Amino acid sequence: MAAFADALGVEQEHFDTMVDHSIDALKMNNYALPHGEVAFDGDATGMGAHTDFGILTILWADQVPGLQILGSDNTWHEAQPADGALLVNLGDAMARWTNDRWRSTVHRVNPPVTDGRIVRRRSAAFFFDGNHDALIEALPRHSLRRRDRVSADHRRGEYRGEGRRLEGGHQTDCGTS
């Protein structure tokens, strides 16, 4: 958080009281299939377009396709990490603190399909969400920028589960993350 504080021009300790009893989660995913052949019929869906509601997410994933990131060009891009690499997504809390100067990463996961067949895919996601009672409000330096893009301040516990999903090319607040 000290690196974020430095980049945002606030005191290095600025976020300390917002993360000193952070609610964090590590989610291990193993998309395994039953023995035998399973063909993809084209109708399967994965996790729809969304953002993560916390501060940041660190992801390890194997190189099986499926994870996509929405670029600033409003097109989906495959996100296949290099060997030993980690992916880092900014979440909605950081977007609100910066008044959307730093935006939360819109991403989705499609079924892992290779050569027309669904294959095993593995990933591990660490969600760094901050304190449940942290006030999520635009930092003073950012509060006047694009005010219309960010809704009212939230306490972390009230905001949890209000991630954003993509609808028609635009992010909207929603009840899922």
C-alpha angles and dihedrals in degrees: 000000000000090000090051091048091051093049091048094048097242129123113288090242094049096110097038096100090046095057106029092104098022123176105232132174137192114205119193116200126195111173098195126170132212118265115276132043121320115187124203112237095191096249099089118112132197130196110328126234112295147136127237114250099218134076099273142338125216113203133193113190135168118240097263108124122248110092113100132182123207108234129211086258087066091244128121116247126194112245108206110162122220118248110291094007127130126212119222122203123190113226136217095267091060090045091054093046089054094039088242094307083123107035128210113252114258108213142156138191121228123196110282101254125174121175091348094307131103110241135190114280127188132193142158121209125193112199114202101194107165129227117331089229098045116127109240106205134137113277112250093251090053102037096097097048118098091338091174091062096062125060126217124311116276138200109234093243092053093046098048110115095019095108120154127253129192119254120176092339095309131099116240132182111254142168097254135065 
